[in-house]
Amino acid sequence: MSRFWTARTAALTPYVPGEQPATTGLIKLNTNEHPMPPSQVAIDAMAAISGDALRRYPDPTSRKLRLAIADSENLELEQVFVGNGSDEVLATVFMALLAEGPALTVPDITYSFYPVWAKLYQVALRTIPLKDDFTLDVEALCKAPGPVLIANPNAPTGIALSRDEIRRILESDRDRLLIVDEAYFGFGAETAAPLIDDYDNLLITRTLSKSHALAGLRLGYALGNATLIEGLVRVKDSFNSYPVDVIAERVAEVAVGDRAWLQEAGSKVAAWRDELRAGLEALGFEVLASRANFVFARHPQYEGRVLFDALRAKNIIVRRWDKPRLTQWLRITVGTPDQNQALLDALRQQCPE
Ligand code: PMP
């Protein structure tokens, strides 16, 4: 605490991301990074960036990258916004479309950064409890009196809504903004992107951190009606002209263009996820039906904290929360088949059948 802090700074409760340990040799299944290396053509594109390119500022509009994203989604350039990771894109959405506006509705269990931005940008929050089976309450979302923000698939459950369910929420009030955070796109969930041309109340955010194995690059984007995107650009240009650097723009452009990589890597991770789920169920775990690159699981006889500590002692890190309804649960990122096996072996010792 400093006497120079503003009252708002003092009142913040910052988001705490999953641990990024400096030690090597850990099996790191705590922050939903992709288990495979990124597309080789993207790595080659990075190596080919010249000193001269780095000497200059990047294109403030990231036109080439936005064109590549627009092309991959059958959208226009003006329907794409890019930023330094989807956390930054979401923060821009809060600043441009939500700040000081009517209360924002979010599920009670979802990405825990949403309440942090709500506080920073002075947006009141209304929460809708997930149903007993951890699915979203679509009926209740359809009755929300103001803007709605959901993650699809949801975090940390991994459960996804179908495109038709998203359409129902959009249809229930075309004057209500629906923001769909598709951070976990690419692992089997349906995307709402084909609805963008029909609904100007839909904004989608995505990231290359999970689907494209590029968490270290920091590249996120938003898809939506051109006027919504223009609002984001106005705020971006009042905050930071160059959120996407020369390296990120080029590598992301090539990575987005390598659709075969996305298809193949996404289906591999989805298959490994389903094997991991089956392995956990064989050990007595309850595992939610995930469409993301992680699973959410609990053992009816062991507290999450006990399992978390036992795994940590074996150099395996996963994620857990001390929150109502979540204390028994572990969120486990899908690793390589070897890593998943090591996790299952460690849990088998801890939870004998
Ligand atoms: N949304 C959700 C639901 C997430 O889990 C994450 C990753 N923590 C993000 C957005 C942000 O991802 P990034 O900033 O790496 O794009």
Boltz pocket constraint, residues with backbone or C-beta under 6 A from the ligand:
constraints:
  - pocket:
      binder: B
      contacts: [[A, 31], [A, 84], [A, 85], [A, 86], [A, 87], [A, 88], [A, 111], [A, 151], [A, 153], [A, 155], [A, 181], [A, 183], [A, 206], [A, 207], [A, 208], [A, 209], [A, 215], [A, 219], [A, 220]]
      max_distance: 6.0
